[in-house]
Amino acid sequence: MDATRKGECSKGLARDVLTLFACENAAQPYDDLVEVEVMVAKTVTETVKGRLLANFPRTKYFWFLMLNIAVSGLASTMLGPFLPVFLYKALNISVGAVSFLYFVSGLVGTVSVFMMGWLVDRVGRKKVFAFGNLNAALVPAALTLVRNFDQVFPVIAISGVMDSAQRTSQTTIIADQVEESKRNTAYGISRIVGNAAWIVAPILGGLLLATQGGFSELFAVSAIVGLIGLVLFIFLVPESRRTDLEKPRLPKVGVLKDPDLLLLCVASLFSMLFYSQFYSLLPIFATQVRGLSDLQVGALFSVSGATVVALQFPTSSWLQKFPKQLGYILGIVIMALGITGIALAPDFYWLMGAVVLMTVGENMFFPIASALVTEIAPEAERGMYVGAFSLFLSIGSNVSPLLGGMVWQVTGNASLPWLMSPIYAGISVALALYYRLKHPLRD
Protein backbone atom coordinates (compact mmCIF):
# COMPACT_ATOMS: atom_id res chain seq x y z
CA MET A 1 0.00 0.00 0.00
CA ASP A 2 1.42 3.47 -0.88
CA ALA A 3 1.95 6.39 1.49
CA THR A 4 -1.10 8.23 0.28
CA ARG A 5 -3.42 5.36 1.16
CA LYS A 6 -1.71 4.98 4.57
CA GLY A 7 -2.23 8.66 5.15
CA GLU A 8 -5.93 8.35 4.43
CA CYS A 9 -6.11 5.56 6.98
CA SER A 10 -4.29 7.60 9.61
CA LYS A 11 -6.63 10.53 9.06
CA GLY A 12 -9.61 8.29 9.72
CA LEU A 13 -11.18 8.82 6.29
CA ALA A 14 -12.36 5.20 5.95
CA ARG A 15 -16.03 5.25 4.97
CA ASP A 16 -17.02 1.61 4.50
CA VAL A 17 -16.19 -1.92 5.50
CA LEU A 18 -13.55 -2.44 2.81
CA THR A 19 -11.61 0.73 3.67
CA LEU A 20 -11.77 -0.01 7.37
CA PHE A 21 -10.31 -3.44 6.71
CA ALA A 22 -7.58 -1.83 4.61
CA CYS A 23 -6.76 0.53 7.50
CA GLU A 24 -6.23 -2.41 9.83
CA ASN A 25 -4.05 -4.18 7.26
CA ALA A 26 -2.21 -1.19 5.78
CA ALA A 27 1.05 -3.07 5.64
CA GLN A 28 -0.31 -5.63 3.21
CA PRO A 29 0.19 -5.20 -0.56
CA TYR A 30 -2.73 -3.54 -2.31
CA ASP A 31 -3.25 -6.53 -4.63
CA ASP A 32 -3.97 -8.76 -1.66
CA LEU A 33 -6.99 -6.65 -0.85
CA VAL A 34 -8.76 -7.78 -4.03
CA GLU A 35 -9.40 -11.16 -2.46
CA VAL A 36 -10.58 -9.43 0.69
CA GLU A 37 -13.05 -7.36 -1.30
CA VAL A 38 -14.50 -10.51 -2.84
CA MET A 39 -14.76 -12.15 0.57
CA VAL A 40 -16.45 -9.12 2.10
CA ALA A 41 -18.88 -8.88 -0.84
CA LYS A 42 -19.83 -12.52 -0.36
CA THR A 43 -20.24 -11.95 3.37
CA VAL A 44 -22.50 -8.95 2.82
CA THR A 45 -24.59 -10.89 0.29
CA GLU A 46 -24.94 -13.83 2.65
CA THR A 47 -25.84 -11.49 5.51
CA VAL A 48 -28.60 -9.78 3.49
CA LYS A 49 -29.89 -13.13 2.30
CA GLY A 50 -29.82 -14.43 5.86
CA ARG A 51 -31.81 -11.48 7.13
CA LEU A 52 -34.44 -12.01 4.45
CA LEU A 53 -34.69 -15.73 5.16
CA ALA A 54 -34.82 -15.05 8.89
CA ASN A 55 -38.32 -13.63 8.41
CA PHE A 56 -39.55 -16.86 6.81
CA PRO A 57 -41.68 -19.18 8.98
CA ARG A 58 -39.83 -22.37 9.82
CA THR A 59 -42.63 -24.72 10.90
CA LYS A 60 -43.41 -27.40 8.31
CA TYR A 61 -47.14 -27.24 9.01
CA PHE A 62 -47.25 -23.66 7.75
CA TRP A 63 -45.82 -24.85 4.44
CA PHE A 64 -48.27 -27.78 4.33
CA LEU A 65 -51.04 -25.21 4.72
CA MET A 66 -49.49 -23.23 1.84
CA LEU A 67 -49.67 -26.38 -0.30
CA ASN A 68 -53.40 -26.61 0.34
CA ILE A 69 -53.85 -22.90 -0.46
CA ALA A 70 -51.98 -23.35 -3.74
CA VAL A 71 -54.08 -26.30 -4.92
CA SER A 72 -57.41 -24.95 -3.70
CA GLY A 73 -56.54 -21.55 -5.11
CA LEU A 74 -55.97 -23.12 -8.51
CA ALA A 75 -59.48 -24.60 -8.39
CA SER A 76 -61.15 -21.37 -7.28
CA THR A 77 -59.31 -18.95 -9.56
CA MET A 78 -59.90 -21.15 -12.58
CA LEU A 79 -63.59 -20.50 -12.04
CA GLY A 80 -63.85 -17.15 -10.26
CA PRO A 81 -63.36 -14.65 -13.12
CA PHE A 82 -65.92 -16.42 -15.29
CA LEU A 83 -68.67 -17.00 -12.74
CA PRO A 84 -70.29 -13.57 -13.34
CA VAL A 85 -70.07 -14.21 -17.09
CA PHE A 86 -71.72 -17.64 -16.62
CA LEU A 87 -74.53 -16.08 -14.60
CA TYR A 88 -75.00 -13.25 -17.09
CA LYS A 89 -74.67 -15.14 -20.38
CA ALA A 90 -75.50 -18.79 -19.73
CA LEU A 91 -78.31 -18.26 -17.22
CA ASN A 92 -79.54 -14.95 -18.71
CA ILE A 93 -79.40 -13.17 -15.35
CA SER A 94 -79.27 -9.35 -15.47
CA VAL A 95 -76.35 -7.29 -14.14
CA GLY A 96 -78.50 -6.20 -11.22
CA ALA A 97 -79.47 -9.79 -10.41
CA VAL A 98 -75.83 -10.92 -10.62
CA SER A 99 -74.90 -8.15 -8.19
CA PHE A 100 -77.76 -9.27 -5.94
CA LEU A 101 -76.44 -12.85 -5.92
CA TYR A 102 -73.02 -11.63 -4.82
CA PHE A 103 -74.69 -9.47 -2.21
CA VAL A 104 -76.63 -12.47 -0.85
CA SER A 105 -73.47 -14.57 -0.77
CA GLY A 106 -71.75 -11.84 1.16
CA LEU A 107 -74.73 -11.26 3.43
CA VAL A 108 -74.93 -14.93 4.40
CA GLY A 109 -71.18 -14.98 4.90
CA THR A 110 -71.37 -11.78 6.92
CA VAL A 111 -74.10 -13.15 9.17
CA SER A 112 -72.10 -16.33 9.75
CA VAL A 113 -68.54 -15.02 9.91
CA PHE A 114 -68.57 -13.99 13.58
CA MET A 115 -70.08 -17.35 14.44
CA MET A 116 -67.25 -18.96 12.47
CA GLY A 117 -64.74 -17.03 14.56
CA TRP A 118 -66.36 -18.42 17.69
CA LEU A 119 -66.35 -21.96 16.26
CA VAL A 120 -62.65 -21.58 15.43
CA ASP A 121 -62.03 -20.97 19.15
CA ARG A 122 -64.64 -23.48 20.30
CA VAL A 123 -64.28 -26.61 18.13
CA GLY A 124 -60.85 -25.95 16.62
CA ARG A 125 -59.26 -24.39 13.57
CA LYS A 126 -58.94 -27.53 11.47
CA LYS A 127 -62.59 -28.56 11.40
CA VAL A 128 -63.78 -25.08 10.45
CA PHE A 129 -61.11 -24.72 7.76
CA ALA A 130 -61.95 -28.11 6.25
CA PHE A 131 -65.61 -27.13 6.04
CA GLY A 132 -64.71 -23.87 4.33
CA ASN A 133 -62.17 -25.47 2.03
CA LEU A 134 -64.86 -27.85 0.75
CA ASN A 135 -66.15 -24.78 -1.10
CA ALA A 136 -63.52 -25.25 -3.84
CA ALA A 137 -64.95 -28.67 -4.74
CA LEU A 138 -68.63 -28.51 -3.82
CA VAL A 139 -69.62 -25.24 -5.51
CA PRO A 140 -68.26 -25.97 -9.02
CA ALA A 141 -69.76 -29.47 -8.84
CA ALA A 142 -73.15 -27.96 -7.97
CA LEU A 143 -72.89 -25.38 -10.77
CA THR A 144 -72.89 -28.18 -13.35
CA LEU A 145 -76.51 -28.87 -12.34
CA VAL A 146 -78.05 -25.38 -12.17
CA ARG A 147 -80.16 -23.99 -15.01
CA ASN A 148 -81.78 -20.81 -13.67
CA PHE A 149 -81.72 -18.12 -10.98
CA ASP A 150 -83.76 -20.14 -8.46
CA GLN A 151 -81.35 -23.08 -8.67
CA VAL A 152 -78.14 -21.07 -8.50
CA PHE A 153 -79.34 -18.92 -5.58
CA PRO A 154 -78.76 -21.51 -2.79
CA VAL A 155 -75.39 -22.53 -4.28
CA ILE A 156 -74.10 -18.97 -4.18
CA ALA A 157 -75.54 -18.45 -0.70
CA ILE A 158 -73.86 -21.58 0.74
CA SER A 159 -70.56 -20.57 -0.85
CA GLY A 160 -70.70 -17.39 1.25
CA VAL A 161 -70.84 -19.39 4.47
CA MET A 162 -67.97 -21.64 3.39
CA ASP A 163 -65.85 -18.71 2.29
CA SER A 164 -66.23 -16.99 5.66
CA ALA A 165 -65.26 -20.23 7.43
CA GLN A 166 -62.09 -20.62 5.39
CA ARG A 167 -60.93 -17.00 5.64
CA THR A 168 -61.45 -16.77 9.39
CA SER A 169 -59.79 -20.09 10.21
CA GLN A 170 -56.89 -19.59 7.78
CA THR A 171 -55.92 -16.25 9.32
CA THR A 172 -56.11 -17.78 12.80
CA ILE A 173 -54.13 -20.91 11.88
CA ILE A 174 -51.28 -18.80 10.52
CA ALA A 175 -51.27 -16.68 13.68
CA ASP A 176 -51.06 -19.91 15.73
CA GLN A 177 -48.28 -21.40 13.63
CA VAL A 178 -46.05 -18.32 13.25
CA GLU A 179 -44.53 -16.07 15.91
CA GLU A 180 -45.62 -12.43 15.94
CA SER A 181 -42.40 -11.02 14.44
CA LYS A 182 -42.84 -13.16 11.31
CA ARG A 183 -46.60 -12.89 10.81
CA ASN A 184 -46.53 -10.01 8.34
CA THR A 185 -44.17 -12.07 6.17
CA ALA A 186 -46.29 -15.20 6.70
CA TYR A 187 -49.47 -13.46 5.59
CA GLY A 188 -47.55 -12.09 2.64
CA ILE A 189 -46.38 -15.58 1.70
CA SER A 190 -49.94 -16.89 1.94
CA ARG A 191 -50.98 -14.17 -0.51
CA ILE A 192 -48.13 -15.09 -2.85
CA VAL A 193 -49.13 -18.75 -2.80
CA GLY A 194 -52.82 -18.02 -3.13
CA ASN A 195 -52.31 -15.59 -5.98
CA ALA A 196 -49.78 -17.71 -7.86
CA ALA A 197 -52.76 -19.56 -9.27
CA TRP A 198 -54.03 -16.31 -10.78
CA ILE A 199 -51.06 -16.34 -13.17
CA VAL A 200 -52.22 -19.44 -15.03
CA ALA A 201 -55.66 -20.47 -13.74
CA PRO A 202 -57.78 -17.71 -15.36
CA ILE A 203 -56.05 -18.28 -18.70
CA LEU A 204 -56.57 -22.03 -18.28
CA GLY A 205 -60.24 -21.36 -17.53
CA GLY A 206 -60.49 -19.13 -20.58
CA LEU A 207 -58.88 -21.79 -22.75
CA LEU A 208 -61.32 -24.42 -21.48
CA LEU A 209 -64.19 -22.13 -22.38
CA ALA A 210 -62.72 -21.24 -25.75
CA THR A 211 -61.90 -24.81 -26.77
CA GLN A 212 -64.80 -26.71 -25.18
CA GLY A 213 -67.45 -24.07 -25.82
CA GLY A 214 -69.25 -24.51 -22.49
CA PHE A 215 -68.93 -24.16 -18.73
CA SER A 216 -69.50 -27.80 -17.70
CA GLU A 217 -65.92 -28.87 -18.40
CA LEU A 218 -64.57 -25.88 -16.50
CA PHE A 219 -66.74 -26.68 -13.47
CA ALA A 220 -65.74 -30.37 -13.51
CA VAL A 221 -61.98 -29.66 -13.63
CA SER A 222 -62.31 -27.04 -10.89
CA ALA A 223 -64.20 -29.46 -8.61
CA ILE A 224 -61.60 -32.24 -9.00
CA VAL A 225 -58.68 -29.92 -8.23
CA GLY A 226 -60.54 -28.49 -5.23
CA LEU A 227 -61.12 -31.99 -3.82
CA ILE A 228 -57.41 -32.77 -4.09
CA GLY A 229 -56.59 -29.63 -2.08
CA LEU A 230 -59.03 -30.59 0.67
CA VAL A 231 -57.59 -34.10 1.02
CA LEU A 232 -54.05 -32.68 1.29
CA PHE A 233 -55.10 -30.38 4.13
CA ILE A 234 -56.90 -33.10 6.09
CA PHE A 235 -53.90 -35.43 6.06
CA LEU A 236 -51.03 -32.93 6.40
CA VAL A 237 -52.10 -30.09 8.70
CA PRO A 238 -52.85 -30.79 12.40
CA GLU A 239 -55.00 -28.74 14.76
CA SER A 240 -53.09 -25.55 15.67
CA ARG A 241 -55.01 -24.29 18.71
CA ARG A 242 -53.28 -24.98 22.02
CA THR A 243 -55.19 -27.48 24.15
CA ASP A 244 -54.65 -25.49 27.36
CA LEU A 245 -56.54 -22.43 26.11
CA GLU A 246 -60.00 -21.76 27.47
CA LYS A 247 -62.85 -22.51 25.04
CA PRO A 248 -65.54 -19.83 24.91
CA ARG A 249 -69.01 -21.18 25.64
CA LEU A 250 -70.81 -18.55 23.58
CA PRO A 251 -69.78 -15.96 20.98
CA LYS A 252 -68.52 -12.76 22.60
CA VAL A 253 -69.90 -9.77 20.75
CA GLY A 254 -68.13 -7.75 23.40
CA VAL A 255 -64.84 -8.02 21.51
CA LEU A 256 -66.11 -5.10 19.41
CA LYS A 257 -65.92 -2.98 22.56
CA ASP A 258 -62.17 -2.97 21.93
CA PRO A 259 -61.83 0.49 20.31
CA ASP A 260 -58.70 -0.48 18.38
CA LEU A 261 -60.42 -3.47 16.79
CA LEU A 262 -63.54 -1.46 15.96
CA LEU A 263 -61.49 1.30 14.34
CA LEU A 264 -59.57 -1.14 12.15
CA CYS A 265 -62.80 -2.92 11.24
CA VAL A 266 -64.63 0.20 10.07
CA ALA A 267 -61.61 1.58 8.19
CA SER A 268 -61.20 -1.71 6.34
CA LEU A 269 -64.91 -1.88 5.54
CA PHE A 270 -64.74 1.34 3.53
CA SER A 271 -61.70 0.01 1.65
CA MET A 272 -63.68 -3.06 0.66
CA LEU A 273 -66.46 -0.90 -0.78
CA PHE A 274 -64.27 0.05 -3.73
CA TYR A 275 -61.79 -2.84 -3.86
CA SER A 276 -64.29 -5.71 -4.12
CA GLN A 277 -65.78 -4.33 -7.35
CA PHE A 278 -62.73 -5.76 -9.08
CA TYR A 279 -63.97 -9.32 -8.57
CA SER A 280 -67.70 -8.79 -9.09
CA LEU A 281 -68.17 -6.01 -11.65
CA LEU A 282 -64.91 -6.06 -13.62
CA PRO A 283 -65.70 -9.18 -15.73
CA ILE A 284 -68.99 -7.66 -16.89
CA PHE A 285 -67.51 -4.16 -17.28
CA ALA A 286 -64.59 -5.51 -19.29
CA THR A 287 -66.67 -7.67 -21.65
CA GLN A 288 -69.80 -5.56 -22.08
CA VAL A 289 -68.37 -2.03 -21.87
CA ARG A 290 -64.75 -2.37 -23.00
CA GLY A 291 -65.44 -5.23 -25.42
CA LEU A 292 -62.71 -7.53 -24.12
CA SER A 293 -62.67 -11.24 -24.87
CA ASP A 294 -62.82 -13.98 -22.23
CA LEU A 295 -59.09 -14.55 -22.69
CA GLN A 296 -58.34 -10.87 -22.10
CA VAL A 297 -60.47 -10.89 -18.95
CA GLY A 298 -58.53 -13.93 -17.77
CA ALA A 299 -55.29 -12.10 -18.58
CA LEU A 300 -56.28 -9.19 -16.33
CA PHE A 301 -56.74 -11.50 -13.37
CA SER A 302 -53.55 -13.36 -14.28
CA VAL A 303 -51.59 -10.10 -14.27
CA SER A 304 -52.99 -9.33 -10.83
CA GLY A 305 -51.86 -12.74 -9.57
CA ALA A 306 -48.43 -12.34 -11.17
CA THR A 307 -48.03 -8.96 -9.49
CA VAL A 308 -48.70 -10.52 -6.09
CA VAL A 309 -46.23 -13.33 -6.72
CA ALA A 310 -43.51 -11.03 -8.04
CA LEU A 311 -43.88 -8.07 -5.68
CA GLN A 312 -45.53 -9.28 -2.44
CA PHE A 313 -42.33 -10.32 -0.67
CA PRO A 314 -40.25 -7.31 -1.83
CA THR A 315 -43.13 -5.05 -0.80
CA SER A 316 -43.44 -6.67 2.63
CA SER A 317 -39.66 -6.46 3.14
CA TRP A 318 -39.61 -2.79 2.16
CA LEU A 319 -42.50 -2.01 4.51
CA GLN A 320 -40.53 -3.46 7.45
CA LYS A 321 -38.81 -0.05 7.63
CA PHE A 322 -42.05 1.72 8.50
CA PRO A 323 -44.75 1.45 11.18
CA LYS A 324 -47.51 -0.90 10.08
CA GLN A 325 -50.14 1.85 10.18
CA LEU A 326 -48.30 3.83 7.51
CA GLY A 327 -48.07 0.79 5.24
CA TYR A 328 -51.78 0.18 5.80
CA ILE A 329 -52.65 3.76 4.76
CA LEU A 330 -50.35 3.67 1.73
CA GLY A 331 -51.99 0.43 0.62
CA ILE A 332 -55.45 2.01 0.74
CA VAL A 333 -54.35 5.01 -1.34
CA ILE A 334 -52.64 2.91 -4.03
CA MET A 335 -55.59 0.49 -4.24
CA ALA A 336 -57.97 3.41 -4.76
CA LEU A 337 -55.77 4.88 -7.50
CA GLY A 338 -55.76 1.55 -9.34
CA ILE A 339 -59.51 0.97 -9.04
CA THR A 340 -60.24 4.53 -10.22
CA GLY A 341 -57.87 3.97 -13.14
CA ILE A 342 -60.02 1.09 -14.39
CA ALA A 343 -62.71 3.58 -15.41
CA LEU A 344 -60.19 5.99 -16.98
CA ALA A 345 -58.11 3.46 -18.94
CA PRO A 346 -58.46 4.13 -22.70
CA ASP A 347 -57.42 0.64 -23.83
CA PHE A 348 -56.56 -2.88 -22.68
CA TYR A 349 -52.94 -2.12 -21.79
CA TRP A 350 -53.82 0.90 -19.67
CA LEU A 351 -56.46 -1.23 -18.01
CA MET A 352 -53.79 -3.80 -17.27
CA GLY A 353 -51.62 -1.08 -15.74
CA ALA A 354 -54.48 -0.01 -13.47
CA VAL A 355 -54.87 -3.62 -12.31
CA VAL A 356 -51.15 -3.81 -11.50
CA LEU A 357 -51.34 -0.57 -9.49
CA MET A 358 -54.36 -1.82 -7.55
CA THR A 359 -52.58 -5.09 -6.78
CA VAL A 360 -49.48 -3.32 -5.43
CA GLY A 361 -51.82 -1.54 -3.01
CA GLU A 362 -53.47 -4.75 -1.87
CA ASN A 363 -50.00 -6.26 -1.35
CA MET A 364 -49.55 -3.64 1.35
CA PHE A 365 -53.06 -3.51 2.77
CA PHE A 366 -54.11 -7.11 3.43
CA PRO A 367 -51.06 -8.62 5.19
CA ILE A 368 -50.69 -5.57 7.43
CA ALA A 369 -54.39 -5.50 8.29
CA SER A 370 -54.29 -9.17 9.33
CA ALA A 371 -51.11 -8.65 11.34
CA LEU A 372 -52.55 -5.63 13.18
CA VAL A 373 -55.70 -7.52 14.19
CA THR A 374 -53.86 -10.62 15.46
CA GLU A 375 -51.43 -8.40 17.40
CA ILE A 376 -54.17 -6.74 19.45
CA ALA A 377 -56.13 -9.99 19.99
CA PRO A 378 -55.75 -12.06 23.20
CA GLU A 379 -54.65 -15.56 22.16
CA ALA A 380 -57.70 -17.27 23.69
CA GLU A 381 -60.00 -14.96 21.70
CA ARG A 382 -57.97 -14.76 18.50
CA GLY A 383 -60.60 -16.52 16.42
CA MET A 384 -63.33 -14.13 17.54
CA TYR A 385 -61.16 -11.06 16.87
CA VAL A 386 -60.40 -12.35 13.39
CA GLY A 387 -64.07 -13.26 12.99
CA ALA A 388 -65.15 -9.74 13.94
CA PHE A 389 -62.64 -8.24 11.51
CA SER A 390 -63.78 -10.65 8.80
CA LEU A 391 -67.36 -9.62 9.56
CA PHE A 392 -66.62 -6.03 8.57
CA LEU A 393 -64.59 -7.10 5.54
CA SER A 394 -67.54 -9.23 4.46
CA ILE A 395 -69.99 -6.37 4.91
CA GLY A 396 -67.85 -4.14 2.71
CA SER A 397 -67.11 -6.85 0.16
CA ASN A 398 -70.73 -7.79 -0.26
CA VAL A 399 -72.32 -4.37 -0.13
CA SER A 400 -69.80 -3.34 -2.80
CA PRO A 401 -71.23 -5.29 -5.77
CA LEU A 402 -74.80 -4.43 -4.79
CA LEU A 403 -73.96 -0.74 -4.43
CA GLY A 404 -71.83 -0.67 -7.57
CA GLY A 405 -74.43 -2.57 -9.60
CA MET A 406 -77.24 -0.28 -8.44
CA VAL A 407 -75.22 2.84 -9.26
CA TRP A 408 -74.48 1.41 -12.70
CA GLN A 409 -78.11 0.47 -13.43
CA VAL A 410 -79.75 3.60 -11.99
CA THR A 411 -77.40 6.12 -13.61
CA GLY A 412 -76.57 4.15 -16.74
CA ASN A 413 -72.93 5.17 -16.17
CA ALA A 414 -70.71 2.08 -16.07
CA SER A 415 -67.68 4.14 -14.96
CA LEU A 416 -69.27 5.79 -11.94
CA PRO A 417 -68.86 2.85 -9.49
CA TRP A 418 -65.10 2.96 -10.10
CA LEU A 419 -64.89 6.77 -9.95
CA MET A 420 -66.48 6.78 -6.47
CA SER A 421 -63.43 4.96 -5.06
CA PRO A 422 -61.62 8.09 -3.76
CA ILE A 423 -64.62 8.92 -1.56
CA TYR A 424 -64.54 5.54 0.21
CA ALA A 425 -60.74 5.62 0.38
CA GLY A 426 -60.76 9.08 1.98
CA ILE A 427 -62.99 7.88 4.82
CA SER A 428 -60.83 4.79 5.32
CA VAL A 429 -57.60 6.83 5.39
CA ALA A 430 -59.07 9.31 7.88
CA LEU A 431 -59.95 6.48 10.29
CA ALA A 432 -56.54 4.88 9.80
CA LEU A 433 -54.81 8.19 10.54
CA TYR A 434 -56.77 8.41 13.78
CA TYR A 435 -55.62 4.89 14.68
CA ARG A 436 -52.06 5.98 13.88
CA LEU A 437 -52.36 8.95 16.23
CA LYS A 438 -53.56 6.63 19.00
CA HIS A 439 -50.61 4.27 18.52
CA PRO A 440 -47.63 6.33 17.30
CA LEU A 441 -45.06 3.79 18.50
CA ARG A 442 -46.66 0.56 17.26
CA ASP A 443 -44.73 -0.87 14.30
N, C-alpha and C positions, 0 to 999 in steps of 0.2 A: 504493500500500500504506500502511496507517495505522501510527501509531507503535507500537501494541501488537504488530502482526505483526513490525515491524522489531526490536522488543525481543526477541521470541522467537528471531529469527534470531541476534541478538548474543549471546544466552545459550546458543546451541548446542543448542536444544531440537528441532532438526529430526530427525524419526524415519524418514523414508522418502525415496524419490527425488524426489517432487514437492516436498516441503518444502525439501529441499536445493537444488533448482533455484530455488525462490523466494528462498532466502537469498542466492544468487549474483546474483539479479536483483531485489533488494528495491526498487530505484528504479522499476521498471516498475509500471504500474497493475494493480490486482488482476484486472480483467476480462481483461487480456491473458493471464493465466495459464490461463484456461479452455482456450484453444487448445493450450497447452503440455501440460495434463493429458491431452487427447485424443491428442496426439502421443506422449507417454510411454506411455499405455495401449496404443497400437498397437505401440510398440516392444517393450514387455514381452510382448504377445501373440505378436509375430513371433519374439521370442527363445525363448519357451517352445516354440512350434511348431518352430522350427529345431532346438532340442535334441532334441525327439522324433524328428524326421525324420533327425537325424544318426545315430541308431542303426539306421536302415534300411539293409539291404544295397543296394549300388549296381549290382553286376554284373548284366547282362541275363540271363545264363545261370541265375542263381538264380531269377529270375522266370519263365523258361521252364520250369524244373523245377517251380515252383509251379503252372503251368498244367497240367502233366501230373498232379500230385497232385490238383488240383481235379477233373479229368475222370475219372481212375481212381477217385478217392474217391466220386464220384457213382455209378459202376458198383457198387462194393463195398458201399456203405452202403444202396443200394437193396435189396440182397439179404441182407446180414448179419443184421439183426434177425429175419428170417423163416426163416433156414436151420434153427435148432433146431425151429421149428414144423413145417417141411416134413419133417424127419427123424422127428419124433414123430407127426404126424398122417397125412401122406401115405404114409410108408413103414412106419408102425406099429412104430417102434423105441422101446423103453422109455427112460425118463429115464436110467437107469443106462447103457444102451447109447449114448445120445446123448453123455453125459459121457465115455464111453470113446472115442468117435470124436474128440472134441475133445482128449482126452488123447493119442491116437495122433498126431493132427496136430501137437500141440505137441512130442511126443517126437521125431518125425522132424525137425521144425524145429530142435529143441534139439540133436540129434545133428549136424545139418548146419550150424548157424549159425556155429560157430567156423571150419569149413572155408570158409564163405562169406566170413568176414572175411579169411582168407588169400587167397582168390581175388580179393577186392577189391584187395588189395595186389599180387597176382601178375599177373592178366590185365587189371586195370583196373576202374574203378567202373562205367562205362557198360554193359559187357556183362553184368555181374552184375545190375545194376538192371533192364535190359531183360528178362532171364530172369524175375526176380521180378515185374515189372510185368505180364507175360503172364498172371499169376494172375487178374487182373480180367476177362479175356476167356475164358480156357480153362476155368476151373472152372464158371462158370454154363452155358457151352455143354455141358460134360460132364454136368451135373446134369439136363439135359433128357432124357438117355438112361437114367438109373439107375432101377431099380424095386425094389431091395431092399438089405439091409445089405451083402451081399457085393459088390455093384456100386458102392455109394457109398464103401466103405472105401478103395480106392486113390485115389479123387478127393480125399477129405479129406486123406489122407496126403500126396499130392503138393502140395496147397495149402500144407501146413506148410513144405515145403522152399522153395517160391516166396516165401512170406511172409518167411521168415528172410533170403532173398537181398535182397528189396526193402528191408527195414528196415535191415539192416546197411549196404548201399551208399548208401541215402538219407542216413543220418546222416553218413557219411563224405564224400559229395559236398558237403553243405552246409558241413562243416568245411573242405573244400578251397576252396570258393568264397568264403567269408566270413571276414574277419579275426576274431581271437579276441575283441576287444572288442564285436563285434556278433553273436556266435554265439547268445547267449541270446535276443536279439530274433529272430534268424533262425529258430531252432527254434520260437519262439513263433508266428512268422508261418506256418511250415509246418503247425503245429497248427491255426491259424485257417483256413487254406485247406483242409486235409484235413477239418476238422470242419464247414466251411460246408455240405458236402453233407448232413450229418446234419439240417439244418434242413428240407430238402424231400424228400430221397431216401427216408427211411423212410415218410413219408406217401404219396409217389408209389408206393412198393412196396405199401403197404397198399391204395391205391386200385386198383392193377392186380389185386390179389388179390380185392378186393371186387367189382369190375366184371366181371372175366374169369372168376372162379370157379376158377382153377387156377394152378399155379406155372410152367407152361411159358412163358407170355408174359412173366412177370417175369424168368425166366432168359435169354430171348432178348434182351430190351431191355438187360439188364445186360451181356451178352456184347458187344453191338454198341458200347455206350458205352465199355467197357473197351478194345476194340480201337482205338478212336479215340485214347484217351489214350496207348496204347503207340506209335502212329505219330507223334504229336506229339513224344514224348520222343526217339525215334530221329532225327528230322530237326532238332530244335532245340537239343538239349543235347549239347555235346561232352564228350570224356573230360576229367576234372578232375584226375587224378593227374599230378604233375610228372614229366616224362620222365627227369630226372636222379636220381630217387630209386632207391635199391637195391631190387630185387625179391626178396623172400624165396623161397628154394628150397622150403622145407617149412614147414608151420604151426609156430609157436613157442608151445607150451603154456606155456613159461617166462614169458610175459607175466603169468600169474597169480601169479608170485612177487612182483610189485609189490604191496606190502601195501595201498597206497591203492586200487588197482583192485579187489583182492579184497574189501576192506571195503565199497566202494560196491556191488559185485556182490551180496554176501550181503544187505546191507540192502535193496536193491531187490527181491531175490527174495521176501523176506517181505512186502513191500508188494503184490507181484503176487498173492500167495496170496488176499488178500481182494478186491483191485480187479477181477481178471479175471472174477469171478463175474457181474459186471454184464453181460458180453457172452455168457456161456454159459448161465447159469441164470435170469437175469431174464426172458427171454421165456416160459419155461415157468412160472416162479413167478407171473408177472403174469397169464397166461391161465388156468392150472389152479388156482391158489390164490386169487388176488385176483379172478378172473372178468372180467378186462379183455378188450376186443375187440382185433382185430388193429390197428385204427386207433389205439386208445389206446396199445398197445405201441409203434407207430411214433411216436406223439407223444412218448413218454418219451425215445426216442433223438433225436428232433428237438430237444427242449428241451436235451438235453445238448450237441448240436452248436451250437445257438444260444448257449448259455452260453459255449462256447469262442470263438465268433466275436465276441461282444459284450465279453467280459471278459478274453480272453487278453492282448491288448496292454496294457490298463490294469494288469492284474495284473503283467505282466513289468516294466513301467515303475516300478510301486510297489516291486517287489522289488529294483530297482537300488540302493535305499538301504541294503540289508542284505547281509551276507555270504551267499554262495550256500548254504552249509550250513544256515543258519537258514531260508531259503526252502524248502529241500529237506525239512527236518523239519516245518515248518508244513504243507506240502503233504500229507505222510503223515497227519498228525493229522486234517486236514479231510476227506481222502478216506475215512478210517476212520469218521468221524462220519456221512458221507453213506451209506456202504454199510450201516452198522448201522441207520440210519434207515429203510432199505428194509423191514426186517422189522417195524419199529415203526409204520410209517405206517398210520393207520386208514382212509384212503380214497385215491382217485386223486390228489387235489391235494396231499395230504401226501407221497405217493409221488413226485410231480413235484418237490416241494421238496427231498426227499432226493437226488434225481438232480442237481439244480442244485448242492447243497452238495458232493456228490462231485466234480462237474466242476470247481468252483472249486479244489478240492484238486489235481486232476490238472493244471490250468493251471499250478500252481506246481511240481509234482513233475517232470514229464517234461522240460520244456525245461532245467531246472537240472541234472537228472541227466545228460542228454546233454552239456551244456556242461562239467560237471565231468570227465567221462570224456575228452573230446577235449582238455581242457587238460593233463591229466597224461600223455597219450599222445605219444611221439615221432612226428614226422610220417611217417617211413618205416614205422612199425608202427601207424599210426592205424586201419587197417582191422581188424587183429587185436585191438586194444584194444576197438574197438566190437563186434567179433564176440564177444569174451569177455564183455563186458557184456550183449550181446543173448542170449548163451547162458544167463546166469542169469535174465534177464527171461523167456526162453522156458520155463525150468524152472518158475518160479513161475506163469507164465500157464497152463501146461498141466497142472501138478499141481492147480491151483486147481479146475477143473471136475470132475476125477476125485474129489478130496477132498470138495468140496462135494456132489457127487452121491451119493457113498457115505454121507456123514453124513446126508443127507436120506433116503435109502432105508433105512439101518440103523435110524435113530431114529424115522423117520416124522414128524419135525419139520421142516417146510419152512423155518422161520425160523432154525433153528440155524446153518446155514452163514453167514448174514449176521451173526448175533450173536457169532460167533467172531472177527470182524474186529479188535476191540481187542487181542486176544492177539497176533496177527501184527503189528499196528501197533506195539505196545509193544516187541517185539524189534527191529523195523526202526528205531525211534526211538533205542533204546539204542545200536545200532551207529553210527547217524548222529551221535549225540552224541560217541561216542568219536572218530570221524573229525574232528569239529569241534575237539575238544581237541588233536588232533595238528596241526591246521592253523588256529590261531586268527586268522591274518592273511590267509588266502586269501579273496578276495571275488569 
